[in-house]
Amino acid sequence: MKAAVLEDVGIIAVREVPAPEAGPGEAVVKVTVAGICGSDLHGYASGMYEPGLIMGHEFAGVVSSVGPGVAGLKLGDRVTAHPILPCGACAYCAEGRVNLCDAMGTVGITHAGAFAEWIALPAANFRPIGELDFRRAAFTEPLSVVLHARRASGVAPSDGVLVVGGGTIGLLMADVLRLAGLSRVALAEPNAFRRGVAERRGSAAFDPTREEAGRFCERALGGAPTVVFECVGIPATIREAAQTVAKGGRVVVLGVATEPVEMDFLDAMYNEKSFQAVYSCTSEFDEALALLKGGALDPLPLATSEIPLSAIAGEGFGRLSGRHDEIKVLVHPD
């Protein structure tokens, strides 16, 4: 089959690789669509992932084969998949915190992912999408990360919130906050195209390279934000989030930071600022899928490009890495 293989730092190429087969308890899915995630970009550019990896963990497709012992899945089922491959035996798994599993695997990071024609996973990871559009279903994973962050933050309708970053995660974060009843949501994003998308979706957006975040929040929120969601993962934006949040406020970091971050700990200490890093999701994956099936939130306008697998290096990773006017690039393996 054809698959996009990470060959080295900043090098991804479409190659012929053996097609997966369904082992005991597994199913193979023909991938219809897969999204390029910000963490894929970090792995591609930083050397964080092993060469030879097939990335891609946001996807949807059709079951093409099932292995021995599989119940509840059949050929032709339309599905997406939870990205965490838990051991099922450690204390974290027993608590339902599979994203902290002591022996965790992750689709597209430690396990061959969806930038390929087919993907094999444990059948338990697949979720039926019913009649939900494949492209919308591919947003289930990023939406689940956002829902996990909202839950971890303890954010309330009375909070004034700053979202840092207008990529897929930042824009979905703002959407979810509004769905939760928050009316004071500001979004920091230097790219004019992304700011326009944020404004059309209901956020008060500004360019942090032209206006200091604190001043904008004073105007748009009526004061310093009590919660800041950092959705970029750059040391400078994490530091700015810490500086901008109100006394007694909370910074929730969703962005993948591959470099060390220097912090003013005395400011955090004297002003009782708290920090919460979040990773992936747990049961929020099913919550996200239910939201998409119910139509409460439509992520499809965030899909700015759809490309064939053959174009993933240039039109996919190349354009996203080059900061073009893109938000989510969807890849079609066939």
Rosetta blueprint (number, residue, H / E / L):
1 M L
2 K E
3 A E
4 A E
5 V E
6 L E
7 E E
8 D E
9 V L
10 G L
11 I E
12 I E
13 A E
14 V E
15 R E
16 E E
17 V L
18 P L
19 A L
20 P L
21 E L
22 A L
23 G L
24 P L
25 G L
26 E E
27 A E
28 V E
29 V E
30 K E
31 V E
32 T E
33 V E
34 A E
35 G E
36 I L
37 C L
38 G H
39 S H
40 D H
41 L H
42 H H
43 G H
44 Y H
45 A H
46 S H
47 G L
48 M L
49 Y L
50 E L
51 P L
52 G L
53 L L
54 I L
55 M L
56 G L
57 H L
58 E E
59 F E
60 A E
61 G E
62 V E
63 V E
64 S E
65 S E
66 V E
67 G L
68 P L
69 G L
70 V L
71 A L
72 G L
73 L L
74 K L
75 L L
76 G L
77 D L
78 R E
79 V E
80 T E
81 A E
82 H L
83 P L
84 I E
85 L E
86 P L
87 C L
88 G L
89 A L
90 C L
91 A H
92 Y H
93 C H
94 A H
95 E L
96 G L
97 R L
98 V H
99 N H
100 L H
101 C L
102 D L
103 A L
104 M L
105 G E
106 T E
107 V E
108 G L
109 I L
110 T L
111 H E
112 A L
113 G L
114 A L
115 F L
116 A E
117 E L
118 W E
119 I E
120 A E
121 L E
122 P E
123 A H
124 A H
125 N H
126 F E
127 R E
128 P E
129 I L
130 G L
131 E L
132 L L
133 D L
134 F H
135 R H
136 R H
137 A H
138 A L
139 F L
140 T H
141 E H
142 P H
143 L H
144 S H
145 V H
146 V H
147 L H
148 H H
149 A H
150 R H
151 R H
152 A H
153 S H
154 G L
155 V L
156 A L
157 P L
158 S L
159 D L
160 G L
161 V E
162 L E
163 V E
164 V E
165 G L
166 G L
167 G L
168 T H
169 I H
170 G H
171 L H
172 L H
173 M H
174 A H
175 D H
176 V H
177 L H
178 R H
179 L H
180 A L
181 G L
182 L L
183 S L
184 R L
185 V E
186 A E
187 L E
188 A E
189 E L
190 P L
191 N L
192 A H
193 F H
194 R H
195 R H
196 G H
197 V H
198 A H
199 E H
200 R H
201 R L
202 G L
203 S L
204 A E
205 A E
206 F E
207 D L
208 P L
209 T L
210 R L
211 E L
212 E L
213 A H
214 G H
215 R H
216 F H
217 C H
218 E H
219 R H
220 A H
221 L H
222 G L
223 G L
224 A L
225 P L
226 T L
227 V E
228 V E
229 F E
230 E E
231 C L
232 V L
233 G L
234 I L
235 P H
236 A H
237 T H
238 I H
239 R H
240 E H
241 A H
242 A H
243 Q H
244 T H
245 V L
246 A L
247 K L
248 G L
249 G L
250 R E
251 V E
252 V E
253 V E
254 L L
255 G L
256 V L
257 A L
258 T L
259 E L
260 P L
261 V L
262 E L
263 M L
264 D L
265 F H
266 L H
267 D H
268 A H
269 M H
270 Y H
271 N L
272 E L
273 K L
274 S E
275 F E
276 Q E
277 A E
278 V L
279 Y L
280 S L
281 C L
282 T L
283 S L
284 E H
285 F H
286 D H
287 E H
288 A H
289 L H
290 A H
291 L H
292 L H
293 K H
294 G H
295 G L
296 A L
297 L L
298 D L
299 P L
300 L H
301 P H
302 L H
303 A E
304 T E
305 S E
306 E E
307 I E
308 P E
309 L H
310 S H
311 A H
312 I H
313 A H
314 G H
315 E H
316 G H
317 F H
318 G H
319 R H
320 L H
321 S H
322 G L
323 R L
324 H L
325 D L
326 E L
327 I L
328 K E
329 V E
330 L E
331 V E
332 H E
333 P L
334 D L
